[in-house]
């Protein structure tokens, strides 16, 4: 059963939208957890893969996945893969977002946006509506959308996906 779930997740992650990513120079809809404006484009297109986890502090699955993605971040730092968290908690729940980051001892960058704006950004990038949290978005080293997937995704599935893309194998293009 676990293998079948991983296979379904990989097939879904290989379905890529061709919608253009947000353009540089747009007004920032995100901020860091200290309230300073942040452009997501500063994290993409820098020659490294970027795995984005869209989360909410009250999301049960997000809380379960956080430790695994911290381990993934640490293990993949030297392999050209970065992790970025995007909280959908919004300004009113910034304290809850900070608590989430502290509770899970997350060392990868985390930014925050208003739920509606995060959803609109996701739709502008993928061409699909945001279905909930967690949701994962993967950008290739040039900053192009490589995959998007709603729901829990084991880090090992992302490792295999990126490895196939790097190797240029079928299902990885």
Buried (B, 14 or more C-beta within 10 A) or exposed (E): EEEEEBEEBBEBBBEBEEEEBBEEEEEBBBBEBEEEEBBBBEBBBEEBBBBBBBBBBEBEBBBEBBEBBBEBBEEBBEEEBBBBBBBBBBEEBBEBBBEBBEEBEBEBBBBBBBBEBBBBBBBBBBBBEBEBBBBBBBBBBEBBBBBBBBBBBBBEBBBBBBEBBBEEEEEBE
